[in-house]
Amino acid sequence: MIKRVIVIIVFMAFLFSMPLLAEEQLMTKHFFDNWLPAATKPVEQQIDQLKTAISEMDRAVREMRSSLTTEIKVVIGQTKAWIDGNVAVLDVAPVINNNRTMVPVRFIGECMGAEFAWDGNTRKVTYTLNSLTIELYIDKKTAKVRGKEVALDAPPFIIEGRTMVPLRFVGQYMEASFEWDSANQTVTIFR
């Protein structure tokens, strides 16, 4: 029995001395609590630097977008419009026809950066913006976008010698967004 106790004691001593023989440091809670912050501090600093850089890039992107975005405001029944806060005078005031805002063709095309062409023989308006081509025909409820026919809610028409086109239809294909202020009868277009 004594031999067994001695063997168990020697075996236990051997087990407890193994980490010391292997020259490994026992990790105590105190050691870990001191080691962890020191080990992760450089990584945390890099993360903070990346967060700052991302924040600065996000701010720069927002500034670029706002400088590249055109804001156009038109008021139904008024010949005064605003382009990026500057007053512009329209030949003909925007109107509502079939629950659609209709605007002068040249004004809206030029504001959105599109080239505009009028063919009096076919009574066709053509907008070209980069690879996009939109063809609208006076008094027809179909248009062509990139050569494909598309239905219109309200056909273009002529008023006081000026061609009026549906604002939302043209604007959506030119990647514009809209806000409608019904109280003031104002449409704000962002492109």
Number of C-alpha atoms within 10 A of each C-alpha: 6 7 8 9 10 11 12 12 12 12 12 11 11 12 11 11 12 11 12 11 9 8 9 9 9 10 10 9 9 8 11 12 11 11 12 10 11 11 10 10 11 11 11 12 11 11 12 12 12 12 12 12 12 12 12 12 12 12 12 12 12 12 12 11 12 13 10 10 15 17 20 22 21 23 20 18 13 15 14 17 23 15 15 13 11 10 12 15 12 16 14 19 19 25 20 14 16 10 10 16 22 25 25 23 24 21 17 22 22 12 14 21 15 18 14 18 15 17 10 9 6 9 14 18 22 20 23 17 15 10 6 13 18 22 21 26 21 19 13 15 14 19 23 16 17 13 11 10 12 15 12 15 13 20 21 26 20 13 12 8 9 14 21 27 28 27 20 18 20 20 18 12 13 21 10 17 13 17 11 13 11 8 6 9 15 19 21 17 23 18 19
